[in-house]
Amino acid sequence: MRRLPLLRRCGALALALAALLFPAAALAEDPSAVPTGQLTAEALFAAAEQPTCTPTERVCAAGRASLATSAYELRLKAAGCSIAAASASGCPAAADALARLQRLLAADRATAGDWNIDAQNADLSGAQVDNYIDKTVADVGHSGCNATGPICIAGQLVLWADLDQLTRLQPQCGADMTPEACLQERKPRMVRVDHMSTDFVKHLLDQIGWPDPRVWGEDVEDKAWLLVQHADDDPAFQHAALKLIGDAAAKGAATGRDYAYLDDRLLVHDNRPQEFGTQGTCVDGEFKARLIRDEADVDARRKSMGLGPLVDYERQGSQMCGGR
């Protein structure tokens, strides 16, 4: 058996938001001053296009891209378009937002160069991965970016999440390696990055609480969740984060999915049956959820958290495991 790379929300967008204008300057100066529900795509775009950081820095470039991507997704949502539909046939109502996003990404590349790696499709050696980790840690640590600004927080989260995925997908393992041997090859890098990213996200949550996607953008909240989910060596912190997510979800500032995935992960860590079936392993090319409490009613619990049927989730997982 082998662990399956984390299955997460697929094409899901942020909560629907009212199209209410709010001054971009307030967001740039103090994100906590933005009243819940009064953030628009325009405010996020404006914050990304009028950076309070140095555009040539990787942290700044990553943060601008994060805010602009969240802005585009909000415009898609307002237009009634899914990401999948927009990718396949376009979304005319959000075409101007797409052009705006593309201009900003092009400007980012022109000033900061290639500030991230496509971990899914790269083919790196162990030495290249180590060098990239060292460079990213140095860039985050030595950035002149204002650590409390939305662009800077978003940029740091993006780069830590980039390392999180890189260490789980690279270097690629040879065809002659077993999944277990491949995991052991990557594990030291994973542990190193997870410990550093956990320290970062712990400090971040102490500063701002759980990042409301309606204030910070969907991408910031999603990256924070990813780092918390992989803070397995600090379950006490994960339990504290779970309470933050639960309290935020009750106010519409987080999703049930966030809570379900982390709750299941902690239950599995404690060798207890999970509630929602989000955690599983690959067995002979098929994804199988770990032990679930009262499995007959699991789909009802999943639905209450915004998750689809377990059979569909397992089918998706099997594709990642190499099955059909």
Salt bridges, closest charged atoms under 4 A:
GLU42 OE1 - ARG100 NH1 2.85
GLU49 OE2 - ARG100 NE 2.74
ASP96 OD1 - ARG75 NH2 2.75
ASP108 OD1 - ARG64 NH1 3.25
ASP114 OD1 - ARG109 NH1 3.77
ASP130 OD1 - ARG189 NE 2.77
ASP134 OD1 - ARG192 NH2 2.82
ASP139 OD2 - ARG58 NH1 2.86
ASP139 OD2 - LYS135 NZ 3.22
ASP164 OD2 - ARG168 NH1 3.24
ASP164 OD2 - HIS230 ND1 2.57
ASP194 OD2 - ARG168 NH2 2.81
ASP212 OD1 - ARG214 NE 3.14
GLU218 OE2 - ARG9 NH1 2.50
ASP219 OD1 - LYS223 NZ 2.48
GLU221 OE1 - ARG9 NH1 3.71
ASP222 OD1 - ARG8 NH2 2.83
ASP222 OD1 - ARG9 NE 3.32
ASP232 OD2 - ARG265 NH2 2.77
ASP233 OD2 - HIS195 NE2 2.74
ASP234 OD2 - LYS202 NZ 2.95
ASP247 OD2 - LYS243 NZ 2.85
ASP258 OD1 - ARG8 NH2 2.76
ASP258 OD1 - ARG9 NH2 2.37
ASP270 OD1 - HIS269 ND1 3.30
GLU275 OE2 - ARG293 NE 2.49
GLU275 OE1 - ARG301 NE 3.45
ASP312 OD1 - ARG315 NH1 2.82
